[in-house]
């Protein structure tokens, strides 16, 4: 009985495989060494491709790093979305999503690439552009659902999105840098849960001040 004939990969498939290998190895090296110390020579060697292949896909090391950051951003957002979907209560979904974000960012590789090196290497403006369709999008959607269930004239979606985004990023860094990460994480979970519940509690502000 003859073996089925294996079809050779197309050019598009070969290019996709090369790009995937470069991203995989680059992510590992950026995570362990940091952006500045990461060497493209080592990335190429580990990916088992030529330097020409690297520069076919990416203009330079910064462009490669940016692609890795985008990949990490998608992964974080997917983790948050997967955690929040099964929860029926919008407020509880937001709290669970926050915990999922902390879980993702406490991965040393994610923390190094996304929270530490990305803003420094790419600049805050570009980093926020990358985050916009991922983490910021997920948070904005969560806030919108909560406010639809708990209308409050004192609260608006857009400012809350960036206020909470900054708080969550700092929370992840604070926990990661704590001497006792488990204790810090428990404390932060409690604090963020209280913050979110109190923030979206019915407003006690007078109507005139709420409209100001």
Secondary structure, DSSP 8 states (H G I E B T S, - for coil): ----------HHHHHHHHHHHHHHHHHHHHHHH-TTT--HHHHHHHHT--HHHHHHH-SSHHHHHHHHHHHHHHHHHHHHHHHHHT--SHHHHHHHHHHHHHHHHTSHHHIIIIIIIHHHHH-HHHHHHHHIIIIIHHHHHHHHHHHHHS--TT--HHHHHHHHHHHHHHHHHHHHHSSSHHHHHHHHHHHHHHHHHHHTS---S-HHHHH-
